[in-house]
Amino acid sequence: MKSIIFALSLLTFGLVACRDNLKEAPFSSLSEDQVFSDEEGLSKATLGVYQIWTSANYADVWSRFILSEAGQRYTTGGILGPGGDPFYRYGHLPSAGAFDAVWSRMYKVVYRANIVIDNARRAVTNDTLATPYIAEARFLRGYAYFNLVRDFGSVPLLLRQIISLNDRDLIYAPKATTEEIYAAIVEDLTFAENNLPDQWTGENLGRVSAGTAKAMLGKVYLQMAGRPLNKTEYYQRAAEKLQEVVGAENEAKYNFGLMDDFRDVFSLENERNKELVLSFGYFINSSNPNGNIFPFNLFPRGLVNGDEQTGFGYTYDFYKLYEKADTRRDFTLVDRYVFRGVANGGAQPGDSIIYDPQTWHYRVKRTGEIFLQSNFECGVAYGKLARVARPEGSPAQGYSSDLIELRFSDVLLGLAEAYVETGKPAQALPLLNRVRSRAKATLVRASDVASLRQAIRRERRLELTGEFNTVYDIRRWGTLKEEMDAITPRQIINSVLTPYNAKFEIYPIPQSQLDANPNLRQNDGW
């Protein structure tokens, strides 16, 4: 999903949480009957489902990043403190606001998608016209549930529109089983792949396509093959599905492929590039100043603007995993840069700021002094985003970088993993090396299953860190205890690491949802 100027959301109310499913929050003055009176209204309502992914609510977008990236052996605090707290040290509780924020965003997507799905044929009686809109909404609903099930496991499964207070089976829905949720996801994505165009062009470029659905379905199958379902037969299904979008003919069919330069993938000049299988667009202008919060929260202070609020970092051991010639290293992690902005933290504009791996601090090269904050140690800042200053007049969070959800390199590594797990290492190796070759990294020569498995898992970190994958990969591989055991006390700022407990294999149901819905039950151990 690339940059799109999202149309006015024409839905009459949205799902914020179970307790206020039916609270009116109008997005426009048009009624549902007016919206679904013709194809134009249906189109705008469908774009309204996309819009939820980037609507201005920075807490939950940041929380999605933290829930999917913190809590592993290479994460620690940033220059300005432990922005991933308490998740990077496993001190979280069901009452943490991050859980409710992510839950609410995903159910807003589900709610709007259900309205489109249930009303599309009111607007357009011709199935040929109506079905692609339904397919888009079903893809977005399926992807929302994929996020929910990976975060929380069993959750309520709402597959039709809530119309009135009589729909108590939905308003106070109990949790469906994990198997039921994955079955619904597969059904939605299968419908999408069978009813969407192979690719979009012109003003529609960026909408989800059949190729997007196939790639996501393959990723879902990989997740199902691992924990907690452990349905290893799904490795074969993942291989079969991902094969449908890989290879010269298929990549041309769906307009997929790798960019020649890793850094160009994230450039604002390439927001509709062939490597972006799924992303959601932020279009910043004077009338729509809200943007992507990630540069503000992740970039080191002074990388582009001078007021970045870095609260999250990676250990220098992660930086050392990259070879020196690997073009991803100094773009993914910022170990040195030129300070921009107003004088701050002992640095002047134009100063070189360099990370000191011995003391775990950034230092001003000119003076040798610790930059900005000497009260605690910090990690290397994340930088895998377009390093472009905010548009003039936009707020601190108003960066134009799109929210990238799935790249084609993830597809290649997913197919490589599926091949390895189905006993076909010879077919996996070229896919792994295709990703490494683009990064100018040394090609892997291993040929046995065990060595290739480890190489692919390592490569997923090097290639995809920061892109909503790491924690979910660790969980499905069954390596969470190993990750927690590898976290050192030095990584935890002013606190302690909680010992491994099986309950950490999934996040708790938000306490606010349990309070609102008497039919919900907390996950085991919480």
Protein Blocks (a to p, Z undefined) as FASTA:
>chain_A
ZZddddddfbfbdcfbfklmmgccdfbfbdfklmmmcfklmmmmmmmmmmmmmgccfklm
mmmmmmmmgoiakbccdfkocfkbcklnopacfklmklmmmmmmmmmmmmmmmmmmmmmm
mmpmclklmmmmmmmmmmmmmmmmmmmmmmnopadddfbdcfbfklmmlmmcccddfklm
mmmmmmmmmmmmmmccfbdchjlgoiacfklmmmmmmmmmmmmmmcfklpaklmmmmmmm
mmmmgcjklmmmnopaddfblklmmpmklmmcfklmbacdddddfklmbccfklmmmmcg
hklnopaccfbdcdfklmmmpcfklmklmmmpccbdcdedjdeehiaehiacdddfklop
acdfknopaehiambccddddfbbcdddddehiafklcfbdcdfbdfklmmmmmmmmmmm
nopaklmmmmmmmmmmmnopacdfbfbfklmmmmmmmmmmmmmgoiapmmmmmmmnopmm
mmmmmpcfklpghiacddddfklmpccddfklmmmmmkbccdehZZ
